[in-house]
Amino acid sequence: MQFLCKEYQDGNPRVRSLVTETRIHLVPSLNPDGYELAREAGSELGNWALGHWTEEGYDLFENFPDLASPLWAAEERKLVPHRFPGHHIPVPQHYLEEDATVAVETQAVMAWMEKNPFVLGANLQGGEKLVSYPFDTARPPSETPAAPRPPDDYEDDNPEVHETPDHAIFRWLAISYASAHLTMTETFRGGCHAQDVTDAMGIVQGAKWRPRAGSMNDFSYLHTNCLELSVYLGCDKFPHESELQQEWENNKESLLTFMEQVHRGIKGLVTDQQGEPIANATIVVGGIKHNVKTASGGDYWRILNPGEYRVSARAEGYNPSVKTCSVFYDIGATQCNFVLSRSNWKRIREIMAMNGNRPIRRVVPGRPMTPRERLRLRQRL
């Protein structure tokens, strides 16, 4: 925060561009109570997990609604997407009740996400030196008969790892941070406290490393438009004051580069033919089964890797619009606007509902109408 403010005042063109073109939200601590407990206990390894827990005893790492498990259960039953959504999955009702087992910190962050149309996020942690991306939840083995069973002598401590539809984009975002870090990709000495789990790249999928359900990363991806990652800034969770300057230098360029990635992909407005914005319109990118929705002003943002995409905009009561949008390697999202025309489906559904959702019998000239047909005609007129 100090760096951004000072460099902006000093006229740093890169920081000025970032601040003026980006809405940056910073949360100094997600769990102040847990931090105080961990800080007082000291930097011994046995005390590191204390910062996960709130005063009421909730582990914030696993306290968000688990939306991945019901999604995969619905996929097994062939309910996606007609009966169960594959994205923007609603929060389960039991999670919203007064006696729900959820921390006030978790409720605050969820409300914050609902209020702001976030696009890119990172939760910053310590004790390791890598970037972790979704899914964090491990998918249970398939129960369908068509799924191949592993041999009896097969041993695997890790459950099935399931990739998100945006797997390639998540890897790009993770690499953008790790590659700009001064030491994160120097894994030839192994990991911080065990062997290297990142294949010498400094990045790993959460479910492959430390599977957990109810993470903020998975919740952000399945409930909102936001792509969220976990960034582990360094091996020491409590570095000494004399080491803080070097830790800052290690991460400074990575933090700037990561924030700049929000301007990669496509963005635009969805309006009607009168120029009025359409909120909650759905943006569909061909080949990626994960949609985003427009904000209240009809604007949207979609992070994408470089390439050419077939993109469509859809909204209730409007005809869909489709166009080809190109994403380039240079930073700067491609403008891709949509103008939707009104459709007749709303009126057609009203007429069908009046007729009991049955086809309307066409009146044939010269043939007398039955009493029932005459009554229906009067009702429609």
C-alpha positions, 0 to 999 in steps of 0.5 A, spaced: 500 500 500 505 504 501 509 503 495 503 504 490 501 511 494 508 513 494 510 511 487 503 514 484 505 521 487 512 520 485 509 519 477 511 512 476 508 511 469 507 503 471 504 504 478 500 510 475 497 506 469 495 501 474 492 505 479 488 509 474 485 503 470 484 498 476 480 498 482 484 495 487 482 492 493 486 490 499 485 486 505 490 487 510 488 481 514 482 476 513 483 473 520 486 478 525 484 474 531 488 468 529 494 472 527 494 475 534 494 468 537 499 465 532 504 471 533 504 471 540 505 463 540 512 465 536 514 462 529 515 455 531 513 450 526 508 447 531 504 454 532 503 456 524 496 453 524 494 457 529 493 463 524 488 459 520 483 458 526 478 464 528 476 465 536 470 461 535 474 455 532 473 456 525 478 454 520 477 459 514 481 455 510 475 450 509 469 454 511 467 457 505 461 453 502 463 447 498 460 448 491 465 443 487 462 436 491 455 438 489 457 440 482 460 433 481 455 429 484 450 433 479 455 431 473 454 424 475 447 424 474 447 428 468 443 434 471 448 439 468 447 444 466 439 443 465 437 442 472 444 444 476 448 450 474 455 449 472 457 456 474 454 461 479 452 456 483 448 459 489 450 458 496 446 452 499 440 455 503 443 451 510 449 456 509 445 462 510 441 460 516 442 464 523 445 457 526 449 456 520 456 453 522 460 459 519 465 464 521 463 472 521 469 473 517 467 468 512 460 471 512 463 478 511 468 476 505 462 472 502 458 479 502 464 483 500 464 478 493 456 479 492 457 487 492 463 487 488 464 484 481 471 482 482 475 479 476 482 477 479 484 475 486 489 472 490 490 470 498 497 472 500 500 467 505 506 464 508 510 458 510 511 456 503 514 459 496 509 457 491 502 459 487 496 454 488 490 454 483 483 451 483 481 446 484 483 445 491 477 440 492 479 433 490 474 429 486 471 423 489 472 417 484 466 416 479 461 411 481 458 410 474 459 403 471 463 406 465 468 409 469 475 405 469 477 402 476 484 402 478 487 395 478 487 392 485 495 393 487 494 400 485 496 405 490 495 413 490 494 417 496 491 423 492 484 422 490 482 424 483 485 431 481 479 435 477 481 441 472 477 447 472 475 449 465 480 455 466 485 450 467 490 453 462 488 460 464 489 459 472 496 456 470 498 462 466 496 467 472 500 462 477 506 463 472 505 470 471 507 471 479 512 465 480 516 467 474 517 474 476 519 472 483 526 472 485 527 465 488 520 462 487 522 458 481 529 456 484 527 449 486 533 445 485 534 445 493 527 442 494 521 445 497 521 449 503 520 444 508 519 437 504 521 435 496 519 440 491 511 439 489 511 444 483 515 440 478 520 446 478 515 451 476 513 454 483 506 453 481 501 447 483 494 445 483 491 445 490 488 438 490 494 435 487 498 438 493 493 439 499 486 437 497 481 441 501 474 442 501 470 449 502 476 453 500 475 461 498 479 459 491 473 454 489 468 458 492 470 464 488 470 460 481 464 457 482 460 462 485 462 469 482 466 471 476 473 472 480 479 467 478 482 466 485 489 463 487 493 462 493 500 465 493 505 463 498 510 469 499 516 465 502 518 459 507 518 463 513 511 464 516 514 470 521 520 473 518 524 477 522 524 484 521 531 484 518 529 480 513 522 483 511 526 488 506 529 482 502 522 479 502 519 485 499 524 485 494 522 478 492 515 479 491 514 486 489 515 485 481 510 479 482 505 483 485 505 488 480 505 483 474 499 479 477 495 485 478 496 487 471 494 480 468 487 483 470 487 487 463 488 480 459 482 477 455 476 481 453 471 486 456 466 490 454 458 492 455 452 489 453 446 493 451 439 493 448 438 497 441 436 503 445 443 503 449 441 501 455 445 496 459 443 489 461 445 486 467 446 479 469 447 477 461 451 471 460 458 471 456 459 465 453 466 463 451 466 457 446 470 451 448 471 454 455 465 451 459 465 457 465 461 463 463 461 470 467 455 475 468 455 482 466 455 487 472 449 492 474 452 497 469 452 491 463 459 491 463 463 485 463 471 482 464 473 475 462 480 473 463 483 469 457 489 467 454 492 469 447 488 466 442 481 467 437 475 466 441 467 465 439 464 469 444 456 470 445 452 474 449 445 472 452 440 475 456 433 473 458 428 476 453 433 478 448 436 474 442 443 472 443 449 475 439 455 472 437 462 475 435 469 473 434 474 476 439 481 476 439 486 476 445 493 478 444 500 477 448 500 485 450 497 487 456 490 490 454 484 487 454 480 487 447 474 491 447 468 486 445 461 489 446 454 486 444 447 489 442 442 485 444 435 485 440 428 484 444 425 477 442 418 474 442 419 469 446 417 472 453 410 474 449 410 467 446 411 464 453 405 468 456 400 466 450 402 458 452 401 459 459 394 462 458 393 456 453 395 451 459 402 450 455 398 446 449 398 448 442 393 453 440 388 450 435 388 454 429 381 456 426 379 453 420 374 457 416 368 453 414 368 448 420 364 450 426 367 451 433 366 447 439 363 450 445 370 449 448 374 452 442 369 458 442 370 459 450 378 459 449 377 464 443 373 469 448 378 468 453 384 470 449 380 475 446 
